[in-house]
Amino acid sequence: MEQFGVLTLGSRLKRLSDHLFIQVQEIYSQCDIPISSTYFPILRLLQKTGSLSVVEIAERLHLSHPAVSKQTTKMIKEELLEKTLDEQDQRRSALRLSQFGLSAMQSVEPVLLEMKFVLEKMTAFSSSHFMEGLSNLESQVLNGSLADKVLDRLEPIQIVMMEEQHKKAFYDLNMAWLEHYFPDQIANKDRIILSDPDNEIIEKGGTVWVAIRKKQGLDSVVGTLAFAPVANSEMNVKSAEIFKLSVAEHAQERGVAQSLLSTAIEFAVKNDFQTLVLETASSLLSARRLYDRNGFVEKPFPSPSLYERADVYMEKIINNPCV
């Protein structure tokens, strides 16, 4: 439909709306929320106002009276709403949330918070052209990613060693990170490592961890971290490098990066590494705060970095060999 421009605007908006309702319903079903996604505007309005008539609901939501009447009739049958009579005028009735409806709205709140986070990320693009912005939003919603992204934030995340099924995500997540932050500083070495982690990391004694949400079919990968032993100029010092730490944008602010880093640190302790090293960029403030919190200290580069974007070198002492 995109090829017909604004002439199909109504159809495209309806298609987008239908897909959003379907994906939100999938989220509700996965989270055992006992409401229909189409009920939400009415439920939220009554949650805030207490009680309203059908006419008042229609006016407040700018919907037709028949549409609201049809929806509220279903909601009464599902015991989400209850009807009360006006004490002053028995011919007039109002609707309010039942106890079951109140409980349902309380249970949906955590879901709404995560949905809001993901939708704000999806719509945080700059475009002075409405149709261009609409196409951008469609590309994200119509592929079914909304439900997956919200569930990534709601359901448990596990840190596991990378398997064959995770390798594409290892490449995609890290390339998306590079293209977002350093589009003009992607090195050939980046592409080599990301395209072939077996030979470039694992066969050289390293490890790759991924943060996943288990689901039917392929796991949903929301974060990655690579760990590799490195030669150290100091005799008998066993060191390893932390690199390729990335977290999907929609899964940020949920402690995924910390979980990945903690896994690497615990692995280093168990395997008698003395130091952990990493390179980062001073422009990555969140990453710097993470490393500071975990005891990494900035030091001079021991040798020139392979990456133009890296202007900070950090070390963390794990086990002091002199003690």
N, C-alpha and C positions, 0 to 999 in steps of 0.2 A: 504493500500500500504506500510505502514511502515515496515511490516514484511519482505519485499523483499530488504530492505536496499538501497544501492546506485544504484541498477539496475533500480529503478523507480524514480531516482532523477529528470529526465526531466519531468515526469508526475506530480510529487509532486510540482515542481516549477511552472508548468503551472496551476495546481489546485490552488495553493496559489495566483498566479497572477490573475486568473479569479475571485477569491473571493474578492481580494483587489479592483479590478475594480468595482465589483458589490456594495461593501460597500461604496466606494468613491462616486459612482453615487447616492446611497441613500442619502448620506450627501448633495451632490449638489442639489438633488431634494428637500430635506427638506428646504434648504436654498435659493431656487429659483436662483441657479446659472445656467445660460443658456448655459452650455457647457457639452460635454461628457467627462467622466473621461479619455477616451483613447486619447483625443486630447491634454492633458496637456503638454507632452514633447515638441511638436511642438509649441504650443502657448507660452510656457515659453522661448524657444529658440528664437523665433521671437521677443518676448518682450524685450529680452536682446540685440539682434543683429540689429534689425530694419527691414532688409529684406534679404532674401536669396532665391536662386533657389531651386527647388526640389532636384537636385543633391547635392547641398551643405547641405541641411537639412538632407538628407540620410547619407551623410558622417559624419556630426557632431554627429548624434544620433546613428550611426552604425546600420542603418536600411536599408532594401532593397529599391531600387528606386520605384518598383511597389507599395510597401506598403505605402510609403510616398505619392506617387501620388494619390492613392485611398483615403487616409485620407484627404489630402488637397483639393481634389475635393469636398468632402462632406462639408468641412469647408467653402469653397467658397460659396456653395449653401446655407449654413446656415448664410452667411454674416459675419462670423468671420474673414475671410481673404479676401484680395483683391489682384488682380494680376496687376503688373506694367510692362511695357515694357522698356527694356534697351535703352536709348536714342542713344547709340553708335551702338547697334546691335538689330534691331527690331525683330530678330528671337529669341532673348533671353529674357526671362521674369523672374521676381522675385516675391516673395510673401511677404506680410507684413500684420500686424494686421489692420483690419478696425477700425473705431471709435467704432463700436459695440463690436468688439473683445477686444479693449483696455479697454472699460468699463467693460466687463465681467471679464477680468483679474484683474482689480482693485477690483471688488466686491468679488472675490474669495480669496483675500489676507488674510483677518481675518480667513477664514476657513482653509487655508493652515498653518497658525501659530499654530492653535489648533491641527490640524492633525499631524504636526511635533512633537508637545509636546507628544501626545499620542503614536505615533509610536516610538519615542525615548524611552519612558517608556517600551513599549512592547519589544524592542530589547536590553534593558539594562540588559541582563543576561550574566553571565560569563560561558563560555563553551569552552574547547579546542578541542572539537569534533564537526565538522560542522553538521553532521547528528543529533546529540543531540540538537544542537541549532536550527536546522530547525524544529524539532519536537516541541520544546518549542514555536516557533513562530506560527506554524500551530495550536497549541492548542488554541491560543488566536484569531487568525484571522478567522479560519474556524467556530467558534461558533458565528460569527456575532458581536463580541463585539467592533470592531473598530468603526463602525458607531455610536453605542450607546455611546461610550466613548467620541467621538468627539462632538456629539450633547449635551452631558452633559456639555461640556465646552462652547458651543455656545449659548444654549438656556437658558431662565430664570430659576433660582433655587428658590424654595419656601421653607420656614421653616414652617412645620406643626406638629401637635401632631401625634404621632405614631398611626397607625391603624393596623388592623389585617394583611393586605397585606404587611406591612413593617417589620414585626417581623423577618422573615428569613434574610432580609438584615441587620437588627440590629445585629443579631448573626454573620452573615458572615463577615461584615465589621470589627467588633471589633475583631473577632478571627483572621482575616487576619492581622490586626495591631499587635496583640500580637505575632503571629507566625513570623512576620517580625522582630520585635524589641526585643522581649523577649521570644524566643521559649522554653527556659528552666525554665521560671519563670511564667508559666501560672498556676494560682491557681485554686483549685476546686471551690472557691467562684466565680471566673470569669465565669466558665461554668454554674453555678447555676443561676446567674443573667442574663446571656445572653440567656439561654434556657427558662427562665420563667420571663420575665420583668413584667408581670401583677402582679404576687404575690410578687416578690422581690422588685419592685419599685412602681408601680401604686397603688396597694392595701395598701401600707404603706404611702400614701399621696404624692408620687412623680410624676414626669412627664418625659416623653421621647419625645424629638423632633427629627424629621428627616428632612434632606435637600433633596428635591426631584425635579426631572424634570417631569412634567406631560406629559404623553404620552398614547396612546391607550393601553388598557390592564393594566398591573401592572405599578405603578410609578417606575421611575428609582431613587433609593435611593443612594445619594453620600456622605451623612454624618449623624452622630447621636450625640446626647448629652442627658445625663440623669441628673436629678435634684431631690434631695430628702431632706426633712427636717431632721435635726440631733439634738440630744440632746446637749445642751450647758451647761457647768458647771457654767457659769455666770447666775445668776438669771434674768429672763425676757428678755433674749437675744434670738431672733428668728433667727436661723441659718439654712443654707441649704448647701448641698454638690453638687459640680459639678463633674461628672465622666462619663466614657465611651464616651468621646469626640473623635470621629474618622472621618476621611475624606478619601474617596477612593483615591488611589494614583493618578489615572488619573485626578481627579478633584481638585488636590491641586493647590495652587497659584492663586485661583480665589476668595478668600475671604469667602469660605464656613465656615471655622472654626470660623471666626470672626462673621459671621451672626448668627451662632448657639449660640455662647457665648453671643452676644448682646441680643438675644432673652431671654436667661436665666436671664441675669442681669435685663432687663426690667420687666420680670415676678417677680423677687425678689423685685424690687422697688414697683411695684403695689400691692404686697401682704404683704408689711410691714416687709420683712426680714431685719435684721440688718447686718448680715454678710454672706458672701459666703466663703466656704472653698473648698480646693481641694488638692489632692496629685499628684505628678508627679515625673519624674526621671530626674536627672541632665544631663543625656546623651541626652535628647530630647530638643535640643537647640531651634528649631522652636517653640515648645510648650511653652518653658520658655519665649521667646520673646513675644508671644501672651499674656500670662498672665501678664507679666510686663507692656505691653502697656495698659492693661485694669485695672490697679490699684491693682493687687494682690501683696501682700508683703510676702516674705518668713519669716516664724516664726518657732520656735521649735515645734516638734510634740507634741500635747497635750497627746497623748497615742500612743503606738506602732502600726504601720501600719499592716493591714492584708496582705499586699503585699510585698514580698521580693524586688521587683523591685523599689518600691517607696522610694526615699531618700530625697524628698523635700516636705514640707508642706507649703501651702500658704493661706492667708486670704485676703478678700476684704471687707472693711467697706462700707455698703450700706446706712443705716440710723443709725446715732449715737443716741442711746436711752438717752444719757445724755444731748443732746442739747435741 
